[in-house]
Amino acid sequence: MGKKQRKEMTFLEKMAKLKHAGFENSKMIGQQSIDLSSIEELDERIKQILGILSVTNRNPLNMLFFVMYDIESDKVRYQIVKYLLKKGCHRIQRSIFLADLDTRDYEEIRSSLAEVQSCYDNHDSIMIVPVSTELLRSMKVIGKTIDVDIIIKSKNTLFF
């Protein structure tokens, strides 16, 4: 007889197991830490954002929103990153994700993260910020020389 097929745990089940094992600043055993070198270059991340904005037939039930966090525990942060990526969020910065998902997915992410946040003693914060396409189009990048206006072709030229 072969090995039993293990049922994949949900995000909340994993987090409950972590809570039971203890979050307190212990290192992850048998799991790699988050490889930040895999985060794409800024211009590629901006192209991802603009790709979301340029979809002409966006689902009217979808919501654009950012998920931002400041989380001390490597274990918790690692699990949240995996969860957000699995749910279809795009990593914009180390601790910032952008999503264009159905409102049900938004609510599921919001409630799951709220439950995780409340299940252990911490000084962490998680913010979920809905944003309109118009506000996202007005995004400005400060620090690296990349002209978002040129990429989205929104610069106006006046001829006299």
Helices and strands as residue ranges (DSSP letters): H 11-21, G 36-38, H 42-54, E 62-70, H 74-87, E 90-93, E 96-102, H 103-118, E 125-130, H 133-137, H 148-151
